[in-house]
Amino acid sequence: MADFDIEAVRAEVRAMDFVRGTPVEVAMWREDMAELRANLVIEDMIPTPNDDAFFDMLLDEGVSPPLVSQILLRLLDHPDADRSLPITPMMAAESR
């Protein structure tokens, strides 16, 4: 992945209207994320510290895994991204 301005994304996420996960759900998502990270390391696809901080921030904000995927697609300006999400794609943010 690329380096995200985590605090800028955090501000956009906080401004979004979505149902945040409960503490129990977030704990479960955090366990799932730890397992995913371990699998990435096994596959020699080691997340950067910025990647880890980005996903930790989303968990701290109570973002569900499906919405995490949509936010990531929007940040990367992927063709499958939900264009209605109030997330600024990285390329647009970099040109400011």
Gaussian input, Z-matrix of N, CA and C with variables (Angstrom, degrees):
# hf/3-21g

backbone

0 1
 N
 C     1     B1
 C     2     B2     1     A1
 N     3     B3     2     A2     1     D1
 C     4     B4     3     A3     2     D2
 C     5     B5     4     A4     3     D3
 N     6     B6     5     A5     4     D4
 C     7     B7     6     A6     5     D5
 C     8     B8     7     A7     6     D6
 N     9     B9     8     A8     7     D7
 C    10    B10     9     A9     8     D8
 C    11    B11    10    A10     9     D9
 N    12    B12    11    A11    10    D10
 C    13    B13    12    A12    11    D11
 C    14    B14    13    A13    12    D12
 N    15    B15    14    A14    13    D13
 C    16    B16    15    A15    14    D14
 C    17    B17    16    A16    15    D15
 N    18    B18    17    A17    16    D16
 C    19    B19    18    A18    17    D17
 C    20    B20    19    A19    18    D18
 N    21    B21    20    A20    19    D19
 C    22    B22    21    A21    20    D20
 C    23    B23    22    A22    21    D21
 N    24    B24    23    A23    22    D22
 C    25    B25    24    A24    23    D23
 C    26    B26    25    A25    24    D24
 N    27    B27    26    A26    25    D25
 C    28    B28    27    A27    26    D26
 C    29    B29    28    A28    27    D27
 N    30    B30    29    A29    28    D28
 C    31    B31    30    A30    29    D29
 C    32    B32    31    A31    30    D30
 N    33    B33    32    A32    31    D31
 C    34    B34    33    A33    32    D32
 C    35    B35    34    A34    33    D33
 N    36    B36    35    A35    34    D34
 C    37    B37    36    A36    35    D35
 C    38    B38    37    A37    36    D36
 N    39    B39    38    A38    37    D37
 C    40    B40    39    A39    38    D38
 C    41    B41    40    A40    39    D39
 N    42    B42    41    A41    40    D40
 C    43    B43    42    A42    41    D41
 C    44    B44    43    A43    42    D42
 N    45    B45    44    A44    43    D43
 C    46    B46    45    A45    44    D44
 C    47    B47    46    A46    45    D45
 N    48    B48    47    A47    46    D46
 C    49    B49    48    A48    47    D47
 C    50    B50    49    A49    48    D48
 N    51    B51    50    A50    49    D49
 C    52    B52    51    A51    50    D50
 C    53    B53    52    A52    51    D51
 N    54    B54    53    A53    52    D52
 C    55    B55    54    A54    53    D53
 C    56    B56    55    A55    54    D54
 N    57    B57    56    A56    55    D55
 C    58    B58    57    A57    56    D56
 C    59    B59    58    A58    57    D57
 N    60    B60    59    A59    58    D58
 C    61    B61    60    A60    59    D59
 C    62    B62    61    A61    60    D60
 N    63    B63    62    A62    61    D61
 C    64    B64    63    A63    62    D62
 C    65    B65    64    A64    63    D63
 N    66    B66    65    A65    64    D64
 C    67    B67    66    A66    65    D65
 C    68    B68    67    A67    66    D66
 N    69    B69    68    A68    67    D67
 C    70    B70    69    A69    68    D68
 C    71    B71    70    A70    69    D69
 N    72    B72    71    A71    70    D70
 C    73    B73    72    A72    71    D71
 C    74    B74    73    A73    72    D72
 N    75    B75    74    A74    73    D73
 C    76    B76    75    A75    74    D74
 C    77    B77    76    A76    75    D75
 N    78    B78    77    A77    76    D76
 C    79    B79    78    A78    77    D77
 C    80    B80    79    A79    78    D78
 N    81    B81    80    A80    79    D79
 C    82    B82    81    A81    80    D80
 C    83    B83    82    A82    81    D81
 N    84    B84    83    A83    82    D82
 C    85    B85    84    A84    83    D83
 C    86    B86    85    A85    84    D84
 N    87    B87    86    A86    85    D85
 C    88    B88    87    A87    86    D86
 C    89    B89    88    A88    87    D87
 N    90    B90    89    A89    88    D88
 C    91    B91    90    A90    89    D89
 C    92    B92    91    A91    90    D90
 N    93    B93    92    A92    91    D91
 C    94    B94    93    A93    92    D92
 C    95    B95    94    A94    93    D93
 N    96    B96    95    A95    94    D94
 C    97    B97    96    A96    95    D95
 C    98    B98    97    A97    96    D96
 N    99    B99    98    A98    97    D97
 C   100   B100    99    A99    98    D98
 C   101   B101   100   A100    99    D99
 N   102   B102   101   A101   100   D100
 C   103   B103   102   A102   101   D101
 C   104   B104   103   A103   102   D102
 N   105   B105   104   A104   103   D103
 C   106   B106   105   A105   104   D104
 C   107   B107   106   A106   105   D105
 N   108   B108   107   A107   106   D106
 C   109   B109   108   A108   107   D107
 C   110   B110   109   A109   108   D108
 N   111   B111   110   A110   109   D109
 C   112   B112   111   A111   110   D110
 C   113   B113   112   A112   111   D111
 N   114   B114   113   A113   112   D112
 C   115   B115   114   A114   113   D113
 C   116   B116   115   A115   114   D114
 N   117   B117   116   A116   115   D115
 C   118   B118   117   A117   116   D116
 C   119   B119   118   A118   117   D117
 N   120   B120   119   A119   118   D118
 C   121   B121   120   A120   119   D119
 C   122   B122   121   A121   120   D120
 N   123   B123   122   A122   121   D121
 C   124   B124   123   A123   122   D122
 C   125   B125   124   A124   123   D123
 N   126   B126   125   A125   124   D124
 C   127   B127   126   A126   125   D125
 C   128   B128   127   A127   126   D126
 N   129   B129   128   A128   127   D127
 C   130   B130   129   A129   128   D128
 C   131   B131   130   A130   129   D129
 N   132   B132   131   A131   130   D130
 C   133   B133   132   A132   131   D131
 C   134   B134   133   A133   132   D132
 N   135   B135   134   A134   133   D133
 C   136   B136   135   A135   134   D134
 C   137   B137   136   A136   135   D135
 N   138   B138   137   A137   136   D136
 C   139   B139   138   A138   137   D137
 C   140   B140   139   A139   138   D138
 N   141   B141   140   A140   139   D139
 C   142   B142   141   A141   140   D140
 C   143   B143   142   A142   141   D141
 N   144   B144   143   A143   142   D142
 C   145   B145   144   A144   143   D143
 C   146   B146   145   A145   144   D144
 N   147   B147   146   A146   145   D145
 C   148   B148   147   A147   146   D146
 C   149   B149   148   A148   147   D147
 N   150   B150   149   A149   148   D148
 C   151   B151   150   A150   149   D149
 C   152   B152   151   A151   150   D150
 N   153   B153   152   A152   151   D151
 C   154   B154   153   A153   152   D152
 C   155   B155   154   A154   153   D153
 N   156   B156   155   A155   154   D154
 C   157   B157   156   A156   155   D155
 C   158   B158   157   A157   156   D156
 N   159   B159   158   A158   157   D157
 C   160   B160   159   A159   158   D158
 C   161   B161   160   A160   159   D159
 N   162   B162   161   A161   160   D160
 C   163   B163   162   A162   161   D161
 C   164   B164   163   A163   162   D162
 N   165   B165   164   A164   163   D163
 C   166   B166   165   A165   164   D164
 C   167   B167   166   A166   165   D165
 N   168   B168   167   A167   166   D166
 C   169   B169   168   A168   167   D167
 C   170   B170   169   A169   168   D168
 N   171   B171   170   A170   169   D169
 C   172   B172   171   A171   170   D170
 C   173   B173   172   A172   171   D171
 N   174   B174   173   A173   172   D172
 C   175   B175   174   A174   173   D173
 C   176   B176   175   A175   174   D174
 N   177   B177   176   A176   175   D175
 C   178   B178   177   A177   176   D176
 C   179   B179   178   A178   177   D177
 N   180   B180   179   A179   178   D178
 C   181   B181   180   A180   179   D179
 C   182   B182   181   A181   180   D180
 N   183   B183   182   A182   181   D181
 C   184   B184   183   A183   182   D182
 C   185   B185   184   A184   183   D183
 N   186   B186   185   A185   184   D184
 C   187   B187   186   A186   185   D185
 C   188   B188   187   A187   186   D186
 N   189   B189   188   A188   187   D187
 C   190   B190   189   A189   188   D188
 C   191   B191   190   A190   189   D189
 N   192   B192   191   A191   190   D190
 C   193   B193   192   A192   191   D191
 C   194   B194   193   A193   192   D192
 N   195   B195   194   A194   193   D193
 C   196   B196   195   A195   194   D194
 C   197   B197   196   A196   195   D195
 N   198   B198   197   A197   196   D196
 C   199   B199   198   A198   197   D197
 C   200   B200   199   A199   198   D198
 N   201   B201   200   A200   199   D199
 C   202   B202   201   A201   200   D200
 C   203   B203   202   A202   201   D201
 N   204   B204   203   A203   202   D202
 C   205   B205   204   A204   203   D203
 C   206   B206   205   A205   204   D204
 N   207   B207   206   A206   205   D205
 C   208   B208   207   A207   206   D206
 C   209   B209   208   A208   207   D207
 N   210   B210   209   A209   208   D208
 C   211   B211   210   A210   209   D209
 C   212   B212   211   A211   210   D210
 N   213   B213   212   A212   211   D211
 C   214   B214   213   A213   212   D212
 C   215   B215   214   A214   213   D213
 N   216   B216   215   A215   214   D214
 C   217   B217   216   A216   215   D215
 C   218   B218   217   A217   216   D216
 N   219   B219   218   A218   217   D217
 C   220   B220   219   A219   218   D218
 C   221   B221   220   A220   219   D219
 N   222   B222   221   A221   220   D220
 C   223   B223   222   A222   221   D221
 C   224   B224   223   A223   222   D222
 N   225   B225   224   A224   223   D223
 C   226   B226   225   A225   224   D224
 C   227   B227   226   A226   225   D225
 N   228   B228   227   A227   226   D226
 C   229   B229   228   A228   227   D227
 C   230   B230   229   A229   228   D228
 N   231   B231   230   A230   229   D229
 C   232   B232   231   A231   230   D230
 C   233   B233   232   A232   231   D231
 N   234   B234   233   A233   232   D232
 C   235   B235   234   A234   233   D233
 C   236   B236   235   A235   234   D234
 N   237   B237   236   A236   235   D235
 C   238   B238   237   A237   236   D236
 C   239   B239   238   A238   237   D237
 N   240   B240   239   A239   238   D238
 C   241   B241   240   A240   239   D239
 C   242   B242   241   A241   240   D240
 N   243   B243   242   A242   241   D241
 C   244   B244   243   A243   242   D242
 C   245   B245   244   A244   243   D243
 N   246   B246   245   A245   244   D244
 C   247   B247   246   A246   245   D245
 C   248   B248   247   A247   246   D246
 N   249   B249   248   A248   247   D247
 C   250   B250   249   A249   248   D248
 C   251   B251   250   A250   249   D249
 N   252   B252   251   A251   250   D250
 C   253   B253   252   A252   251   D251
 C   254   B254   253   A253   252   D252
 N   255   B255   254   A254   253   D253
 C   256   B256   255   A255   254   D254
 C   257   B257   256   A256   255   D255
 N   258   B258   257   A257   256   D256
 C   259   B259   258   A258   257   D257
 C   260   B260   259   A259   258   D258
 N   261   B261   260   A260   259   D259
 C   262   B262   261   A261   260   D260
 C   263   B263   262   A262   261   D261
 N   264   B264   263   A263   262   D262
 C   265   B265   264   A264   263   D263
 C   266   B266   265   A265   264   D264
 N   267   B267   266   A266   265   D265
 C   268   B268   267   A267   266   D266
 C   269   B269   268   A268   267   D267
 N   270   B270   269   A269   268   D268
 C   271   B271   270   A270   269   D269
 C   272   B272   271   A271   270   D270
 N   273   B273   272   A272   271   D271
 C   274   B274   273   A273   272   D272
 C   275   B275   274   A274   273   D273
 N   276   B276   275   A275   274   D274
 C   277   B277   276   A276   275   D275
 C   278   B278   277   A277   276   D276
 N   279   B279   278   A278   277   D277
 C   280   B280   279   A279   278   D278
 C   281   B281   280   A280   279   D279
 N   282   B282   281   A281   280   D280
 C   283   B283   282   A282   281   D281
 C   284   B284   283   A283   282   D282
 N   285   B285   284   A284   283   D283
 C   286   B286   285   A285   284   D284
 C   287   B287   286   A286   285   D285

   B1=1.4553
   B2=1.5181
   B3=1.2857
   B4=1.4586
   B5=1.5202
   B6=1.3186
   B7=1.4569
   B8=1.5255
   B9=1.3162
   B10=1.4585
   B11=1.5130
   B12=1.3266
   B13=1.4604
   B14=1.5244
   B15=1.3015
   B16=1.4592
   B17=1.5200
   B18=1.3043
   B19=1.4695
   B20=1.5243
   B21=1.3206
   B22=1.4719
   B23=1.5236
   B24=1.3326
   B25=1.4650
   B26=1.5264
   B27=1.3328
   B28=1.4683
   B29=1.5363
   B30=1.3148
   B31=1.4703
   B32=1.5277
   B33=1.3227
   B34=1.4607
   B35=1.5232
   B36=1.3293
   B37=1.4712
   B38=1.5295
   B39=1.3162
   B40=1.4720
   B41=1.5286
   B42=1.3288
   B43=1.4652
   B44=1.5387
   B45=1.3233
   B46=1.4670
   B47=1.5220
   B48=1.3201
   B49=1.4629
   B50=1.5291
   B51=1.3237
   B52=1.4615
   B53=1.5164
   B54=1.3137
   B55=1.4587
   B56=1.5259
   B57=1.3160
   B58=1.4616
   B59=1.5233
   B60=1.3221
   B61=1.4545
   B62=1.5156
   B63=1.3108
   B64=1.4582
   B65=1.5271
   B66=1.3325
   B67=1.4709
   B68=1.5374
   B69=1.3168
   B70=1.4683
   B71=1.5276
   B72=1.3360
   B73=1.4658
   B74=1.5236
   B75=1.3220
   B76=1.4721
   B77=1.5225
   B78=1.3151
   B79=1.4652
   B80=1.5307
   B81=1.3226
   B82=1.4587
   B83=1.5332
   B84=1.3415
   B85=1.4612
   B86=1.5189
   B87=1.3398
   B88=1.4655
   B89=1.5360
   B90=1.3379
   B91=1.4776
   B92=1.5276
   B93=1.3236
   B94=1.4664
   B95=1.5274
   B96=1.3168
   B97=1.4638
   B98=1.5300
   B99=1.3203
   B100=1.4663
   B101=1.5299
   B102=1.3234
   B103=1.4614
   B104=1.5296
   B105=1.3158
   B106=1.4603
   B107=1.5264
   B108=1.3340
   B109=1.4647
   B110=1.5275
   B111=1.3246
   B112=1.4733
   B113=1.5264
   B114=1.3298
   B115=1.4671
   B116=1.5196
   B117=1.3273
   B118=1.4623
   B119=1.5223
   B120=1.3171
   B121=1.4655
   B122=1.5284
   B123=1.3353
   B124=1.4642
   B125=1.5254
   B126=1.3163
   B127=1.4716
   B128=1.5274
   B129=1.3309
   B130=1.4666
   B131=1.5325
   B132=1.3253
   B133=1.4641
   B134=1.5289
   B135=1.3049
   B136=1.4628
   B137=1.5272
   B138=1.3518
   B139=1.4704
   B140=1.5240
   B141=1.3345
   B142=1.4573
   B143=1.5340
   B144=1.3213
   B145=1.4699
   B146=1.5359
   B147=1.3473
   B148=1.4650
   B149=1.5256
   B150=1.3389
   B151=1.4735
   B152=1.5212
   B153=1.3226
   B154=1.4636
   B155=1.5297
   B156=1.3237
   B157=1.4698
   B158=1.5227
   B159=1.3220
   B160=1.4603
   B161=1.5294
   B162=1.3231
   B163=1.4671
   B164=1.5249
   B165=1.3261
   B166=1.4686
   B167=1.5286
   B168=1.3294
   B169=1.4608
   B170=1.5207
   B171=1.3364
   B172=1.4634
   B173=1.5248
   B174=1.3167
   B175=1.4662
   B176=1.5272
   B177=1.3309
   B178=1.4665
   B179=1.5238
   B180=1.3264
   B181=1.4689
   B182=1.5288
   B183=1.3388
   B184=1.4568
   B185=1.5139
   B186=1.3376
   B187=1.4582
   B188=1.5371
   B189=1.3296
   B190=1.4614
   B191=1.5337
   B192=1.3279
   B193=1.4702
   B194=1.5347
   B195=1.3441
   B196=1.4683
   B197=1.5347
   B198=1.3344
   B199=1.4620
   B200=1.5238
   B201=1.3293
   B202=1.4706
   B203=1.5273
   B204=1.3239
   B205=1.4689
   B206=1.5188
   B207=1.3302
   B208=1.4628
   B209=1.5353
   B210=1.3259
   B211=1.4702
   B212=1.5250
   B213=1.3174
   B214=1.4610
   B215=1.5300
   B216=1.3244
   B217=1.4650
   B218=1.5262
   B219=1.3306
   B220=1.4736
   B221=1.5296
   B222=1.3287
   B223=1.4668
   B224=1.5233
   B225=1.3193
   B226=1.4575
   B227=1.5309
   B228=1.3278
   B229=1.4696
   B230=1.5255
   B231=1.3134
   B232=1.4637
   B233=1.5271
   B234=1.3334
   B235=1.4675
   B236=1.5294
   B237=1.3280
   B238=1.4700
   B239=1.5200
   B240=1.3154
   B241=1.4673
   B242=1.5228
   B243=1.3155
   B244=1.4634
   B245=1.5239
   B246=1.3138
   B247=1.4679
   B248=1.5243
   B249=1.3371
   B250=1.4684
   B251=1.5251
   B252=1.3424
   B253=1.4657
   B254=1.5275
   B255=1.3198
   B256=1.4750
   B257=1.5284
   B258=1.3221
   B259=1.4660
   B260=1.5285
   B261=1.3134
   B262=1.4621
   B263=1.5227
   B264=1.3402
   B265=1.4640
   B266=1.5302
   B267=1.3124
   B268=1.4633
   B269=1.5127
   B270=1.3083
   B271=1.4713
   B272=1.5161
   B273=1.3255
   B274=1.4696
   B275=1.5215
   B276=1.3227
   B277=1.4696
   B278=1.5273
   B279=1.3430
   B280=1.4624
   B281=1.5264
   B282=1.3390
   B283=1.4639
   B284=1.5172
   B285=1.3306
   B286=1.4708
   B287=1.4975
   A1=108.32
   A2=115.26
   A3=121.01
   A4=109.10
   A5=115.84
   A6=119.37
   A7=109.66
   A8=114.58
   A9=121.18
   A10=109.30
   A11=116.37
   A12=120.64
   A13=105.10
   A14=115.18
   A15=121.80
   A16=112.41
   A17=117.58
   A18=119.08
   A19=111.87
   A20=117.59
   A21=120.29
   A22=109.82
   A23=116.88
   A24=120.19
   A25=109.45
   A26=117.43
   A27=120.72
   A28=110.45
   A29=117.25
   A30=120.97
   A31=110.40
   A32=116.88
   A33=119.75
   A34=111.41
   A35=116.49
   A36=120.60
   A37=109.81
   A38=117.21
   A39=120.19
   A40=112.30
   A41=116.61
   A42=120.27
   A43=111.95
   A44=116.80
   A45=120.47
   A46=111.05
   A47=114.22
   A48=121.40
   A49=107.49
   A50=116.51
   A51=121.24
   A52=108.41
   A53=116.01
   A54=121.06
   A55=108.09
   A56=115.27
   A57=120.31
   A58=110.02
   A59=114.57
   A60=120.11
   A61=111.57
   A62=115.09
   A63=120.83
   A64=108.23
   A65=117.68
   A66=118.71
   A67=112.69
   A68=117.66
   A69=120.89
   A70=110.20
   A71=116.86
   A72=120.25
   A73=111.01
   A74=116.85
   A75=120.50
   A76=110.16
   A77=117.87
   A78=120.72
   A79=110.39
   A80=116.38
   A81=120.54
   A82=110.23
   A83=116.56
   A84=120.05
   A85=110.52
   A86=116.28
   A87=120.49
   A88=110.25
   A89=116.26
   A90=120.22
   A91=110.60
   A92=115.89
   A93=120.05
   A94=110.79
   A95=116.36
   A96=121.15
   A97=110.67
   A98=117.02
   A99=120.44
   A100=110.21
   A101=116.66
   A102=120.45
   A103=110.67
   A104=116.41
   A105=120.91
   A106=110.79
   A107=116.88
   A108=120.55
   A109=110.59
   A110=116.66
   A111=120.33
   A112=110.24
   A113=116.81
   A114=120.28
   A115=111.57
   A116=117.35
   A117=120.57
   A118=110.96
   A119=116.60
   A120=120.98
   A121=109.67
   A122=116.63
   A123=120.23
   A124=110.63
   A125=116.22
   A126=121.56
   A127=111.97
   A128=117.18
   A129=123.49
   A130=112.23
   A131=115.26
   A132=122.49
   A133=106.85
   A134=114.81
   A135=121.37
   A136=110.74
   A137=116.49
   A138=119.43
   A139=110.79
   A140=115.28
   A141=119.98
   A142=108.73
   A143=117.05
   A144=118.84
   A145=112.17
   A146=117.09
   A147=119.98
   A148=110.73
   A149=117.09
   A150=120.43
   A151=109.90
   A152=115.60
   A153=120.18
   A154=111.29
   A155=116.57
   A156=120.38
   A157=111.20
   A158=117.22
   A159=121.97
   A160=110.59
   A161=116.35
   A162=119.65
   A163=111.70
   A164=117.55
   A165=120.19
   A166=111.06
   A167=116.51
   A168=120.56
   A169=110.53
   A170=116.54
   A171=119.33
   A172=111.29
   A173=116.93
   A174=119.71
   A175=110.68
   A176=117.07
   A177=120.58
   A178=111.37
   A179=116.90
   A180=122.10
   A181=112.00
   A182=117.49
   A183=120.84
   A184=114.62
   A185=116.79
   A186=121.47
   A187=109.10
   A188=116.15
   A189=121.28
   A190=110.37
   A191=117.10
   A192=119.86
   A193=114.29
   A194=120.29
   A195=117.48
   A196=112.80
   A197=116.68
   A198=119.11
   A199=110.73
   A200=118.10
   A201=121.00
   A202=108.89
   A203=116.13
   A204=120.15
   A205=111.23
   A206=116.86
   A207=120.13
   A208=111.65
   A209=116.40
   A210=120.01
   A211=109.88
   A212=116.08
   A213=120.14
   A214=110.95
   A215=117.25
   A216=120.01
   A217=111.00
   A218=116.15
   A219=120.18
   A220=110.68
   A221=116.95
   A222=120.46
   A223=111.24
   A224=115.65
   A225=120.83
   A226=111.92
   A227=116.77
   A228=123.56
   A229=111.11
   A230=114.95
   A231=122.43
   A232=109.39
   A233=118.37
   A234=120.53
   A235=113.96
   A236=117.73
   A237=121.01
   A238=113.15
   A239=117.39
   A240=121.21
   A241=110.88
   A242=114.65
   A243=121.99
   A244=107.04
   A245=116.72
   A246=121.97
   A247=112.56
   A248=116.96
   A249=118.96
   A250=112.54
   A251=117.53
   A252=119.48
   A253=110.01
   A254=116.99
   A255=119.76
   A256=112.66
   A257=115.32
   A258=122.89
   A259=107.25
   A260=116.75
   A261=121.80
   A262=109.57
   A263=117.37
   A264=119.30
   A265=111.04
   A266=116.35
   A267=121.30
   A268=112.79
   A269=117.95
   A270=120.31
   A271=110.81
   A272=117.50
   A273=120.89
   A274=109.99
   A275=117.00
   A276=120.47
   A277=110.48
   A278=117.23
   A279=120.88
   A280=111.97
   A281=117.09
   A282=119.38
   A283=113.54
   A284=117.34
   A285=119.73
   A286=111.44
   D1=-167.66
   D2=-179.27
   D3=-120.67
   D4=170.46
   D5=176.78
   D6=-79.07
   D7=122.90
   D8=178.28
   D9=-98.31
   D10=146.67
   D11=170.20
   D12=-78.61
   D13=92.26
   D14=-171.22
   D15=-58.89
   D16=-41.88
   D17=-178.31
   D18=-69.42
   D19=-33.18
   D20=176.04
   D21=-66.57
   D22=-42.84
   D23=178.25
   D24=-66.62
   D25=-40.46
   D26=178.05
   D27=-56.58
   D28=-44.31
   D29=-179.86
   D30=-62.08
   D31=-40.73
   D32=178.85
   D33=-68.01
   D34=-39.98
   D35=178.49
   D36=-64.33
   D37=-43.83
   D38=-179.77
   D39=-62.84
   D40=-27.30
   D41=179.37
   D42=-81.78
   D43=-11.57
   D44=-178.48
   D45=-76.54
   D46=151.33
   D47=176.33
   D48=-101.81
   D49=102.59
   D50=178.41
   D51=-151.55
   D52=161.10
   D53=179.55
   D54=-82.48
   D55=116.27
   D56=179.63
   D57=-78.71
   D58=150.02
   D59=179.18
   D60=-68.56
   D61=152.13
   D62=174.88
   D63=-74.48
   D64=163.96
   D65=176.82
   D66=-55.95
   D67=-36.77
   D68=179.25
   D69=-67.11
   D70=-43.98
   D71=178.32
   D72=-62.95
   D73=-45.08
   D74=-179.21
   D75=-61.93
   D76=-39.20
   D77=177.84
   D78=-61.98
   D79=-41.07
   D80=178.64
   D81=-66.45
   D82=-42.73
   D83=178.88
   D84=-63.51
   D85=-36.36
   D86=179.96
   D87=-64.95
   D88=-40.06
   D89=176.71
   D90=-64.07
   D91=-43.34
   D92=178.37
   D93=-61.72
   D94=-40.79
   D95=179.58
   D96=-64.50
   D97=-39.87
   D98=178.61
   D99=-62.28
   D100=-40.14
   D101=178.38
   D102=-66.63
   D103=-41.61
   D104=177.63
   D105=-61.42
   D106=-44.67
   D107=179.36
   D108=-61.43
   D109=-41.10
   D110=179.05
   D111=-62.09
   D112=-40.95
   D113=177.96
   D114=-65.13
   D115=-37.88
   D116=177.69
   D117=-62.64
   D118=-41.34
   D119=179.19
   D120=-63.58
   D121=-41.76
   D122=178.00
   D123=-59.61
   D124=-37.26
   D125=179.92
   D126=-83.92
   D127=8.44
   D128=-179.64
   D129=60.93
   D130=35.18
   D131=175.95
   D132=-117.70
   D133=67.37
   D134=-171.10
   D135=-73.48
   D136=120.94
   D137=177.37
   D138=-63.35
   D139=144.95
   D140=176.80
   D141=-77.28
   D142=164.80
   D143=174.43
   D144=-57.38
   D145=-34.93
   D146=178.13
   D147=-67.57
   D148=-39.85
   D149=176.12
   D150=-58.24
   D151=-48.81
   D152=-179.37
   D153=-60.55
   D154=-44.37
   D155=-179.83
   D156=-64.69
   D157=-37.74
   D158=178.59
   D159=-61.16
   D160=-51.59
   D161=-178.57
   D162=-68.30
   D163=-35.50
   D164=175.22
   D165=-62.16
   D166=-40.90
   D167=178.79
   D168=-61.38
   D169=-44.59
   D170=179.74
   D171=-62.58
   D172=-39.03
   D173=175.84
   D174=-66.19
   D175=-41.43
   D176=177.33
   D177=-58.67
   D178=-32.03
   D179=179.98
   D180=-86.37
   D181=-0.31
   D182=176.58
   D183=74.78
   D184=28.68
   D185=-178.94
   D186=-81.46
   D187=129.88
   D188=-179.54
   D189=-71.39
   D190=154.30
   D191=179.50
   D192=-53.70
   D193=-43.26
   D194=178.42
   D195=-62.16
   D196=-37.55
   D197=178.63
   D198=-72.46
   D199=-33.56
   D200=174.71
   D201=-56.63
   D202=-46.02
   D203=179.76
   D204=-60.70
   D205=-42.98
   D206=-179.59
   D207=-66.85
   D208=-39.04
   D209=177.79
   D210=-63.07
   D211=-43.90
   D212=179.61
   D213=-62.81
   D214=-44.48
   D215=177.37
   D216=-59.55
   D217=-40.77
   D218=-179.74
   D219=-66.82
   D220=-41.85
   D221=178.02
   D222=-60.06
   D223=-38.15
   D224=-178.57
   D225=-85.66
   D226=-0.27
   D227=-179.33
   D228=54.24
   D229=40.73
   D230=-180.00
   D231=-70.34
   D232=145.28
   D233=-179.83
   D234=-58.28
   D235=-26.99
   D236=179.91
   D237=-86.60
   D238=1.75
   D239=-177.51
   D240=-68.41
   D241=148.72
   D242=174.34
   D243=-78.86
   D244=105.34
   D245=-176.02
   D246=-68.30
   D247=-12.93
   D248=179.28
   D249=-81.40
   D250=-12.50
   D251=178.14
   D252=-66.61
   D253=133.64
   D254=-179.15
   D255=-80.61
   D256=52.00
   D257=179.92
   D258=-114.95
   D259=129.17
   D260=179.85
   D261=-81.43
   D262=121.25
   D263=176.39
   D264=-57.93
   D265=148.96
   D266=-176.69
   D267=-56.27
   D268=-43.39
   D269=-177.81
   D270=-61.94
   D271=-39.69
   D272=178.43
   D273=-68.17
   D274=-39.14
   D275=-179.44
   D276=-67.76
   D277=-36.78
   D278=-178.64
   D279=-68.97
   D280=-28.85
   D281=-176.91
   D282=-81.22
   D283=-4.98
   D284=178.86
   D285=-76.53

